[in-house]
Amino acid sequence: MAVYDVQLSEMECGIRDQFRKYMENELKPLTEQLESQEILPFPFIKKMVADLGLAPDADWLEETGGVKRGNGSAGPADDEETRQIVAFAGNQLTIEISRINPGVCSSWGVSVGLCAGNIRKHGTPEQIQKYVPSLSRGDKIGCWCLTEPGAGSDAFASMRTTAKKDGDSYILNGSKTFITNGPYGELFLVYAKDADSGAIQAYIVEREWEGVSTGEPFHKMGMKSSPTGEVFFDDVKVPADNLLGLGVKDRDHVRKSLAGERLGIATISYALAEKAFEIALEYAKTREQGGQPISNYQLVQERLVRMYVDISNSRRIVYNKQHTGSVIDACAAKLYVAEVGSRVTQQAIHILGGYGYIAEYEVERLARDAKLLELGGGTTEIQILTIARHLLNENVGVQTFEMHRVS
Ligand SMILES: Cc1cc2nc3c(=O)[nH]c(=O)nc-3n(C[C@H](O)[C@H](O)[C@H](O)COP(=O)(O)OP(=O)(O)OC[C@H]3O[C@@H](n4cnc5c(N)ncnc54)[C@H](O)[C@@H]3O)c2cc1C
């Protein structure tokens, strides 16, 4: 039976099964302690990276400083086949972690994806060499700091955090909020406005530097396994060498980085929807009311069918190997699949009836986690506005459509 209508190769199935087994054995037993914040996700992330060999190029980075290849990326393997396998594995790992615990996936994704990933893509060889290996191995906890108390959806124009050039340094002042991993962060990739030119640039900031402080973890509705909080910068002296890429002058790399984050959020949303659907389907087949399984009732069947359609469409988006990485498609993916995440988890609660509403059952937690994915990385409204802007003003939508039509 073709479940969700996307076929995986034998090798891809092997990768999926390895990750799934690992998460069942190693992550699942930690869920209660992680959700009650008795333990933090970072020791697990470090162990996972080591056990699954997820930072194979960390030594290489340390040795070479990550000299970039023609396509701008840095890594020891550069043939297309390897690139495809690595991309599949990254996507599948996101799914397998999120099926068990989307919060752990957020913490891992921010530290390794957004923080280390951006340094690796845009940093100088010295910056890559100094910071990426420890982040990739999970030795250090990374944060990605864009949002401010007064600058959320309007993150760029309303940004108040400033960096003022002072000899060989920049003096950083301001605060960031809603920062994933913030309370325990050791390295912060901080976006700030140049006090003179107004250009928004990113600065790599170390926790130990004078003037850096963090707040207590927020009490949240969901994603409780992932700590979130404020980060403050009070006259922090940042060496000029720590300006990411020694000055990426335009906002293009932030937009690309947001596109990557949005695709990641779509993947997490898909995974939790898939898990909730599986739980609901199994429950519907075994729970009896009126002397028969509730799955015999057509009204229950309709819910299951609508969930299946949502997941099937999302799966084609999440597993799309031809993804252009364009901003418009990343926003479209995030908009659609994040709403599926919320919709499907709510439906799952409904199918489980009262049991779906009880904390002991997984679907209630997945539904709470799902809501964040409609907010973080740009709310639903911001995805809609960005897609509309691209369609109407920049003509990017038409180009993207042409590309998809040809392939
Ligand atoms: C758990 C969690 C983790 C996060 N992690 C990070 C992180 O690691 N790094 C980081 O930088 N940020 C992070 N964020 C921040 C997140 O990206 C922002 O919360 C999000 O972008 C929305 O900003 P805001 O909360 O200020 O809401 P606001 O921008 O104040 O929006 C409030 C409401 O107004 C609507 N709205 C705003 N502007 C418009 C408009 N122009 N048109 C129509 N409607 C509009 C929004 O859609 C929303 O419904 C995180 C947030 C949370 C909750």
The ligand as a MOL file (V3000), in Angstrom:
LIG
                    3D

  0  0  0     0  0            999 V3000
M  V30 BEGIN CTAB
M  V30 COUNTS 53 58 0 0 0
M  V30 BEGIN ATOM
M  V30 1 C 8.7410 29.4320 21.2940 0
M  V30 2 C 9.2940 30.4860 20.3720 0
M  V30 3 C 10.5800 30.3540 19.8690 0
M  V30 4 C 11.1190 31.3600 19.0440 0
M  V30 5 N 12.4370 31.2740 18.6460 0
M  V30 6 C 13.0240 32.3420 18.0410 0
M  V30 7 C 14.4430 32.3480 17.7930 0
M  V30 8 O 15.1600 31.3850 18.1090 0
M  V30 9 N 14.9810 33.4570 17.2340 0
M  V30 10 C 14.2400 34.5550 16.8800 0
M  V30 11 O 14.8080 35.5180 16.3770 0
M  V30 12 N 12.8930 34.5690 17.0960 0
M  V30 13 C 12.2670 33.4980 17.6640 0
M  V30 14 N 10.9020 33.5030 17.9130 0
M  V30 15 C 10.1280 34.6950 17.5640 0
M  V30 16 C 9.0880 34.5070 16.4830 0
M  V30 17 O 9.7110 34.4270 15.2340 0
M  V30 18 C 8.1080 35.6930 16.6070 0
M  V30 19 O 7.3440 35.4560 17.7730 0
M  V30 20 C 7.2370 35.8480 15.4000 0
M  V30 21 O 7.9920 36.2860 14.3190 0
M  V30 22 C 6.0970 36.8720 15.6480 0
M  V30 23 O 6.5600 38.0550 16.2340 0
M  V30 24 P 5.8030 38.6070 17.5220 0
M  V30 25 O 5.6860 37.5230 18.5050 0
M  V30 26 O 6.4850 39.8640 17.9620 0
M  V30 27 O 4.3150 38.9610 17.0310 0
M  V30 28 P 3.8260 40.3020 16.3300 0
M  V30 29 O 4.7070 40.6580 15.2110 0
M  V30 30 O 3.5820 41.3320 17.3670 0
M  V30 31 O 2.4250 39.8350 15.7280 0
M  V30 32 C 1.2260 39.7360 16.5170 0
M  V30 33 C 0.0650 39.4160 15.5770 0
M  V30 34 O -0.0890 40.4750 14.6030 0
M  V30 35 C -0.0260 39.9540 13.2970 0
M  V30 36 N 0.6760 40.9120 12.4230 0
M  V30 37 C 1.8470 41.5390 12.6290 0
M  V30 38 N 2.1620 42.3180 11.5890 0
M  V30 39 C 1.1680 42.1700 10.6830 0
M  V30 40 C 0.8940 42.7110 9.3870 0
M  V30 41 N 1.7550 43.5330 8.7880 0
M  V30 42 N -0.2410 42.3430 8.7740 0
M  V30 43 C -1.1100 41.4670 9.3340 0
M  V30 44 N -0.9190 40.9270 10.5480 0
M  V30 45 C 0.2050 41.2750 11.2130 0
M  V30 46 C 0.7820 38.6600 13.4230 0
M  V30 47 O 0.5310 37.7930 12.3350 0
M  V30 48 C 0.2880 38.1380 14.7590 0
M  V30 49 O -0.9060 37.4530 14.5850 0
M  V30 50 C 10.3290 32.4850 18.6870 0
M  V30 51 C 8.9990 32.5820 19.1610 0
M  V30 52 C 8.4960 31.6320 20.0020 0
M  V30 53 C 7.0880 31.8010 20.5390 0
M  V30 END ATOM
M  V30 BEGIN BOND
M  V30 1 1 1 2
M  V30 2 1 2 3
M  V30 3 2 2 52
M  V30 4 2 3 4
M  V30 5 1 4 5
M  V30 6 1 4 50
M  V30 7 2 5 6
M  V30 8 1 6 7
M  V30 9 1 6 13
M  V30 10 2 7 8
M  V30 11 1 7 9
M  V30 12 1 9 10
M  V30 13 2 10 11
M  V30 14 1 10 12
M  V30 15 2 12 13
M  V30 16 1 13 14
M  V30 17 1 14 15
M  V30 18 1 14 50
M  V30 19 1 15 16
M  V30 20 1 16 17
M  V30 21 1 16 18
M  V30 22 1 18 19
M  V30 23 1 18 20
M  V30 24 1 20 21
M  V30 25 1 20 22
M  V30 26 1 22 23
M  V30 27 1 23 24
M  V30 28 2 24 25
M  V30 29 1 24 26
M  V30 30 1 24 27
M  V30 31 1 27 28
M  V30 32 2 28 29
M  V30 33 1 28 30
M  V30 34 1 28 31
M  V30 35 1 31 32
M  V30 36 1 32 33
M  V30 37 1 33 34
M  V30 38 1 33 48
M  V30 39 1 34 35
M  V30 40 1 35 36
M  V30 41 1 35 46
M  V30 42 1 36 37
M  V30 43 1 36 45
M  V30 44 2 37 38
M  V30 45 1 38 39
M  V30 46 1 39 40
M  V30 47 2 39 45
M  V30 48 1 40 41
M  V30 49 2 40 42
M  V30 50 1 42 43
M  V30 51 2 43 44
M  V30 52 1 44 45
M  V30 53 1 46 47
M  V30 54 1 46 48
M  V30 55 1 48 49
M  V30 56 2 50 51
M  V30 57 1 51 52
M  V30 58 1 52 53
M  V30 END BOND
M  V30 END CTAB
M  END
